[in-house]
Amino acid sequence: MKKNPLPLPVQQYHIAPQSGTAFTIKKGQIIRVIDVEGGQVSDLFCFAEKERKECLSSGQTTDYNGKLFLSKGDILYSNRSNPMFTIIADQVGGHIMLYPPCSQKMFEKSYGVTEAHPNCLENLLTSLKGFAIEESQISIPLNLFMSIDISEQGKITIQPARSKAGDYIELRAEMDMIVAVTSCSAGTCNNFKWTPIDVEIYS
């Protein structure tokens, strides 16, 4: 799909399949997260740069927006009820903040995996190591491009991501932050095909 016109990015990151990266962003800057080949989920988690006890909150975000599925115009809130990001453009829609980052334990419980497997939790921790972030500080991320069905009985079924090659979401930073983004390593949500995610930052 055609991209919105923006000046050249001030920073770009190519996230290889089943990996992640972390960076700082200033208030007012814009992050564009791009599904390069389509059908790829991405986890995004963030912290206030100056106070790392303040971080993205699934509970506050769901409460203040009054809905589960997030898209253009919605605001992502911190655990202190402060705006962190505003979604300003979205070519896919239906992003959620429901699932924790996939982990080794998740692969063992959900997929019966016994050997070590790449996972978003480890990729987030590795990316955030330079910012002295520990595992206990990471909770529910923004599950970008993830697709789910909810039955009348409330049963949730994970579906393959609906995003197409080149689809993106843009988020405007509402504070200075540390941001980590992954290319998800889980199975069903990515249709068992793992592809890259690109991130572009604009002033």
Residue frames relative to the residue before (quaternion, step in Angstrom):
aa qw qx qy qz dx dy dz
M 1.0000 0.0000 0.0000 0.0000 0.00 0.00 0.00
K 0.5706 -0.6138 0.4274 0.3391 3.57 -1.14 0.64
K 0.3986 -0.7268 0.5135 0.2216 3.56 -0.92 0.93
N 0.5429 -0.5731 0.4951 0.3629 3.52 -1.26 0.49
P 0.5097 -0.6445 0.4580 0.3393 3.62 -1.02 0.67
L 0.1140 0.7558 -0.6360 0.1066 3.55 -0.85 1.03
P 0.5789 -0.5467 0.4421 0.4130 3.60 -1.16 0.36
L 0.6849 -0.4574 0.3408 0.4535 3.57 -1.25 0.15
P 0.5252 -0.6428 0.4435 0.3381 3.60 -0.99 0.75
V 0.4340 -0.6869 0.5190 0.2654 3.54 -1.16 0.66
Q 0.7843 0.0548 -0.0369 0.6169 3.57 1.27 -0.35
Q 0.0676 -0.7877 0.6116 0.0295 3.56 -1.09 0.72
Y 0.0798 -0.7788 0.6215 0.0297 3.55 -1.12 0.77
H 0.1652 -0.7485 0.6347 0.0975 3.57 -1.00 0.90
I 0.1557 -0.8032 0.5725 0.0532 3.56 -0.48 1.23
A 0.3528 -0.7525 0.5212 0.1943 3.56 -0.46 1.21
P 0.6650 -0.4976 0.3556 0.4287 3.61 -1.16 0.45
Q 0.8559 0.0971 -0.1044 0.4970 3.56 -1.09 0.88
S 0.6202 0.4882 -0.3762 0.4851 3.58 0.98 0.86
G 0.2319 -0.7799 0.5638 0.1421 3.58 -1.25 -0.20
T 0.1428 -0.7650 0.6175 0.1140 3.53 -1.34 0.06
A 0.1537 -0.7695 0.6112 0.1037 3.57 -1.29 0.30
F 0.0189 0.7903 -0.6073 0.0785 3.55 -1.15 0.71
T 0.4290 -0.6550 0.5385 0.3114 3.57 -1.30 0.11
I 0.0971 -0.7710 0.6284 0.0350 3.53 -1.23 0.59
K 0.3503 -0.7461 0.5349 0.1856 3.56 -1.07 0.79
K 0.6482 -0.5135 0.3956 0.3996 3.56 -1.24 0.53
G 0.7768 0.3120 -0.2589 0.4819 3.55 -0.91 0.98
Q 0.5814 0.5615 -0.3918 0.4395 3.59 1.17 -0.33
I 0.3284 -0.7431 0.5591 0.1656 3.55 -1.26 0.53
I 0.1983 -0.7457 0.6262 0.1118 3.54 -1.05 0.90
R 0.0978 -0.7481 0.6531 0.0653 3.54 -0.96 0.91
V 0.1137 -0.7763 0.6190 0.0372 3.60 -0.68 1.14
I 0.1168 -0.8325 0.5414 -0.0134 3.56 -0.57 1.25
D 0.2920 -0.7060 0.6191 0.1817 3.55 -1.00 0.93
V 0.3409 -0.8130 0.4354 0.1824 3.55 -0.06 1.35
E 0.8253 0.2118 -0.0811 0.5172 3.60 0.74 -1.04
G 0.5436 -0.6212 0.3937 0.4044 3.59 1.28 -0.26
G 0.8208 0.2801 -0.2003 0.4557 3.54 -1.21 0.63
Q 0.5888 0.5878 -0.3525 0.4285 3.59 1.23 0.40
V 0.3050 -0.7489 0.5666 0.1582 3.57 -0.81 1.06
S 0.1005 -0.7790 0.6174 0.0431 3.56 -1.19 0.64
D 0.2532 -0.7443 0.5974 0.1578 3.58 -1.02 0.83
L 0.0660 -0.7762 0.6266 0.0241 3.57 -1.04 0.87
F 0.0601 0.7740 -0.6277 0.0565 3.55 -0.89 1.00
C 0.0570 -0.8284 0.5570 -0.0162 3.57 -1.05 0.72
F 0.2078 -0.7471 0.6241 0.0959 3.50 -1.37 0.51
A 0.5257 -0.5609 0.5155 0.3785 3.55 -1.21 0.47
E 0.5059 -0.6953 0.4112 0.3026 3.59 -0.76 1.00
K 0.7615 0.3914 -0.2113 0.4715 3.60 0.90 -0.87
E 0.7765 0.1870 -0.1087 0.5919 3.61 1.20 -0.38
R 0.1596 -0.8671 0.4678 0.0618 3.54 0.15 1.32
K 0.5076 0.5879 -0.4447 0.4460 3.56 1.27 0.25
E 0.6338 0.4682 -0.3262 0.5222 3.57 1.31 -0.19
C 0.1236 0.8076 -0.5574 0.1475 3.55 -0.62 1.15
L 0.7177 -0.4385 0.3315 0.4274 3.53 -1.34 0.19
S 0.1176 -0.8099 0.5742 0.0246 3.56 -0.98 0.92
S 0.3923 -0.7119 0.5420 0.2135 3.54 -0.76 1.08
G 0.6619 0.5339 -0.3090 0.4258 3.59 0.92 -0.93
Q 0.6966 0.4566 -0.2775 0.4788 3.58 0.79 -0.99
T 0.6501 0.5254 -0.3262 0.4416 3.59 0.95 -0.84
T 0.6690 0.4835 -0.2976 0.4797 3.59 0.92 -0.87
D 0.6544 0.5337 -0.3048 0.4405 3.58 0.94 -0.91
Y 0.7616 0.4144 -0.2324 0.4407 3.59 0.64 -1.09
N 0.6771 0.4424 -0.2987 0.5065 3.60 1.16 -0.50
G 0.3344 -0.7876 0.4611 0.2349 3.56 1.25 -0.38
K 0.7396 0.3243 -0.2337 0.5415 3.58 1.10 0.60
L 0.5258 -0.6494 0.4674 0.2887 3.51 -1.29 0.47
F 0.7517 0.3673 -0.1922 0.5130 3.57 0.95 -0.92
L 0.1913 -0.8264 0.5276 0.0446 3.56 -0.62 1.21
S 0.0870 0.7819 -0.6120 0.0805 3.55 -1.13 0.76
K 0.8301 -0.2306 0.1561 0.4830 3.57 -1.31 -0.32
G 0.7782 0.3124 -0.2643 0.4764 3.55 -0.93 1.00
D 0.6129 0.5562 -0.3553 0.4344 3.59 1.19 -0.36
I 0.3149 -0.7470 0.5661 0.1493 3.54 -1.22 0.66
L 0.2759 -0.7305 0.6018 0.1677 3.55 -1.05 0.82
Y 0.1873 -0.8238 0.5328 0.0488 3.55 -0.71 1.15
S 0.4692 -0.6570 0.5193 0.2803 3.52 -1.30 0.49
N 0.6571 -0.4937 0.3947 0.4108 3.55 -1.35 0.08
R 0.6680 0.4187 -0.3078 0.5327 3.60 1.30 0.06
S 0.5493 -0.6742 0.3441 0.3541 3.56 1.31 0.50
N 0.4863 0.6376 -0.4512 0.3917 3.58 1.16 0.53
P 0.5123 -0.6254 0.4793 0.3416 3.62 -1.03 0.70
M 0.1791 -0.7773 0.5961 0.0911 3.56 -1.00 0.91
F 0.7896 -0.0111 0.0391 0.6123 3.57 0.94 -0.94
T 0.1571 -0.7133 0.6658 0.1524 3.53 -1.35 0.44
I 0.3643 -0.7083 0.5586 0.2314 3.57 -0.89 0.95
I 0.1056 -0.8428 0.5274 0.0206 3.59 -0.48 1.18
A 0.7791 0.0428 -0.0570 0.6228 3.60 1.26 -0.24
D 0.0550 0.8084 -0.5782 0.0955 3.56 -1.00 0.81
Q 0.1822 -0.8183 0.5407 0.0691 3.55 -0.58 1.16
V 0.7071 0.4373 -0.2527 0.4949 3.59 1.24 -0.06
G 0.1679 -0.8126 0.5352 0.1586 3.60 0.77 -1.06
G 0.7704 0.4119 -0.2656 0.4078 3.51 -1.34 0.20
H 0.3202 0.7400 -0.5284 0.2659 3.60 1.15 0.48
I 0.1897 -0.8059 0.5562 0.0722 3.58 -1.04 0.76
M 0.2036 -0.7106 0.6477 0.1848 3.53 -1.41 0.18
L 0.2930 0.7984 -0.4534 0.2668 3.52 0.54 1.24
Y 0.7945 0.3127 -0.1413 0.5010 3.56 0.91 -0.91
P 0.4587 -0.6427 0.5238 0.3196 3.59 -1.05 0.68
P 0.6345 -0.4987 0.3856 0.4473 3.60 -1.17 0.25
C 0.5306 -0.6133 0.4603 0.3612 3.58 -0.97 0.79
S 0.1074 -0.8036 0.5854 -0.0052 3.55 -1.07 0.84
Q 0.6845 -0.4461 0.3575 0.4524 3.56 -1.28 0.13
K 0.6567 0.5074 -0.3166 0.4594 3.59 0.95 -0.84
M 0.6225 0.5346 -0.3444 0.4562 3.60 1.03 -0.72
F 0.6573 0.5052 -0.3161 0.4613 3.57 0.93 -0.87
E 0.6466 0.5131 -0.3193 0.4655 3.58 1.04 -0.73
K 0.7233 0.4448 -0.2490 0.4658 3.60 0.88 -0.95
S 0.7704 0.3944 -0.1929 0.4624 3.59 0.87 -0.94
Y 0.8096 0.2602 -0.1120 0.5142 3.57 1.03 -0.75
G 0.4598 -0.7088 0.4351 0.3112 3.58 1.25 -0.06
V 0.3339 0.7558 -0.4944 0.2698 3.56 1.22 0.46
T 0.1878 -0.7963 0.5658 0.1025 3.59 -0.92 0.85
E 0.6855 0.4446 -0.2868 0.5002 3.59 1.14 -0.54
A 0.6613 -0.4830 0.3785 0.4315 3.58 -1.28 0.22
H 0.0717 -0.7995 0.5964 -0.0068 3.56 -0.96 0.92
P 0.5174 -0.6083 0.4812 0.3615 3.64 -0.95 0.71
N 0.0581 0.8109 -0.5785 0.0660 3.58 -0.97 0.78
C 0.6330 -0.5879 0.3641 0.3481 3.55 -1.19 0.65
L 0.6112 0.5550 -0.3715 0.4246 3.59 1.00 -0.70
E 0.6848 0.4649 -0.2896 0.4806 3.59 0.84 -0.93
N 0.6509 0.5145 -0.3221 0.4559 3.58 1.02 -0.76
L 0.6229 0.5137 -0.3370 0.4844 3.60 1.06 -0.68
L 0.6757 0.5002 -0.2971 0.4528 3.58 0.87 -0.97
T 0.6521 0.5084 -0.3170 0.4646 3.58 0.94 -0.85
S 0.6759 0.4999 -0.2922 0.4559 3.58 0.94 -0.90
L 0.7403 0.4216 -0.2108 0.4793 3.57 1.05 -0.82
K 0.3760 0.7628 -0.4661 0.2440 3.58 1.27 -0.05
G 0.6773 0.5106 -0.2924 0.4416 3.57 0.96 -0.83
F 0.6837 0.4454 -0.2763 0.5078 3.58 1.30 -0.25
A 0.4588 -0.7192 0.4145 0.3170 3.58 1.32 0.28
I 0.3538 0.7144 -0.5133 0.3179 3.57 0.99 0.89
E 0.2170 -0.7896 0.5647 0.1031 3.58 -0.90 0.95
E 0.7058 -0.4874 0.3153 0.4061 3.56 -1.26 0.45
S 0.6532 0.5425 -0.3195 0.4207 3.60 0.96 -0.83
Q 0.6454 0.5326 -0.3133 0.4490 3.61 1.23 -0.36
I 0.6531 0.5019 -0.3047 0.4782 3.59 1.26 -0.26
S 0.0274 -0.7986 0.6011 -0.0093 3.57 -0.76 1.05
I 0.8180 -0.2058 0.1531 0.5148 3.61 -0.96 -0.82
P 0.2520 -0.7770 0.5558 0.1547 3.62 -0.66 1.03
L 0.5629 -0.4939 0.4968 0.4387 3.53 -1.35 -0.16
N 0.2443 -0.7821 0.5619 0.1139 3.58 -0.60 1.20
L 0.1441 -0.8392 0.5219 0.0517 3.56 0.19 1.31
F 0.8523 0.1366 -0.1522 0.4815 3.55 -1.09 0.93
M 0.4760 0.6817 -0.4465 0.3307 3.62 1.21 0.05
S 0.1849 -0.7922 0.5781 0.0634 3.56 -1.02 0.89
I 0.0359 0.7910 -0.6091 0.0449 3.57 -0.92 0.96
D 0.2516 -0.7043 0.6346 0.1948 3.53 -1.36 0.36
I 0.1404 -0.7695 0.6179 0.0804 3.56 -1.07 0.78
S 0.3292 -0.7619 0.5282 0.1795 3.59 -0.66 1.12
E 0.6768 -0.4715 0.3686 0.4287 3.57 -1.29 0.18
Q 0.6736 0.4763 -0.2868 0.4869 3.57 1.17 -0.54
G 0.5751 -0.6277 0.3537 0.3875 3.57 1.32 0.04
K 0.4513 0.6789 -0.4684 0.3407 3.61 1.22 0.14
I 0.2530 -0.7719 0.5709 0.1197 3.56 -0.90 0.98
T 0.0653 -0.7849 0.6161 0.0101 3.55 -0.87 1.01
I 0.3450 -0.7370 0.5464 0.1982 3.56 -0.75 1.07
Q 0.1443 -0.7806 0.6064 0.0463 3.54 -0.98 0.98
P 0.6025 -0.5196 0.4292 0.4275 3.62 -1.19 0.29
A 0.5908 -0.5901 0.4188 0.3570 3.57 -1.06 0.76
R 0.3850 -0.7492 0.5054 0.1870 3.58 -1.04 0.89
S 0.4800 0.6906 -0.4357 0.3207 3.59 1.22 -0.19
K 0.3191 -0.7395 0.5703 0.1616 3.53 -1.17 0.79
A 0.7038 -0.4574 0.3283 0.4332 3.55 -1.26 0.30
G 0.8167 0.2301 -0.1997 0.4902 3.56 -0.80 1.06
D 0.4691 0.6671 -0.4543 0.3585 3.61 1.23 -0.13
Y 0.0267 -0.8202 0.5710 -0.0224 3.56 -1.07 0.75
I 0.2178 -0.7047 0.6516 0.1771 3.48 -1.46 0.16
E 0.1798 -0.7741 0.5984 0.1016 3.58 -1.08 0.76
L 0.0700 -0.7920 0.6065 -0.0055 3.54 -0.94 0.98
R 0.2636 -0.7590 0.5780 0.1425 3.56 -0.93 0.98
A 0.4171 -0.7194 0.5035 0.2344 3.56 -0.82 1.03
E 0.2185 -0.7869 0.5682 0.1008 3.57 -0.90 0.99
M 0.7573 0.1130 -0.1281 0.6303 3.58 1.35 0.19
D 0.5868 -0.5166 0.4594 0.4215 3.57 -1.31 0.13
M 0.0212 0.8434 -0.5311 0.0790 3.58 -0.74 1.04
I 0.3304 -0.6181 0.6587 0.2735 3.45 -1.53 0.14
V 0.0617 -0.8195 0.5692 -0.0244 3.58 -0.68 1.10
A 0.0871 -0.7704 0.6300 0.0449 3.55 -1.04 0.86
V 0.0593 -0.7913 0.6084 -0.0153 3.56 -0.98 0.93
T 0.1324 -0.7954 0.5869 0.0733 3.58 -1.02 0.80
S 0.3086 -0.6152 0.6627 0.2952 3.46 -1.47 0.04
C 0.4145 -0.7894 0.3926 0.2256 3.54 -0.19 1.38
S 0.3468 -0.7632 0.5248 0.1480 3.53 -1.12 0.85
A 0.4807 0.6929 -0.4326 0.3188 3.61 1.26 -0.08
G 0.5911 -0.6443 0.3904 0.2883 3.54 -1.29 0.39
T 0.7777 0.4006 -0.2274 0.4278 3.55 0.20 -1.31
C 0.6936 0.5023 -0.3000 0.4202 3.60 0.78 -0.98
N 0.7272 0.3697 -0.2214 0.5343 3.59 1.22 -0.47
N 0.4389 -0.7097 0.4346 0.3390 3.58 1.33 0.22
F 0.5759 -0.6402 0.3402 0.3778 3.55 1.17 0.83
K 0.6038 0.4639 -0.3889 0.5187 3.54 1.08 0.85
W 0.1527 -0.8314 0.5324 0.0453 3.58 -0.50 1.16
T 0.0066 -0.8162 0.5716 -0.0845 3.54 -0.67 1.19
P 0.6352 -0.5857 0.3468 0.3649 3.62 -1.19 0.34
I 0.2459 -0.6981 0.6499 0.1726 3.48 -1.46 0.25
D 0.1874 -0.7625 0.6077 0.1193 3.59 -1.02 0.81
V 0.1204 -0.7644 0.6296 0.0691 3.55 -1.15 0.72
E 0.0596 -0.7784 0.6249 0.0118 3.53 -0.94 0.97
I 0.1794 -0.7797 0.5936 0.0863 3.59 -0.98 0.85
Y 0.1013 -0.8000 0.5914 0.0040 3.55 -0.87 1.05
S 0.4154 -0.6823 0.5410 0.2630 3.55 -1.12 0.70
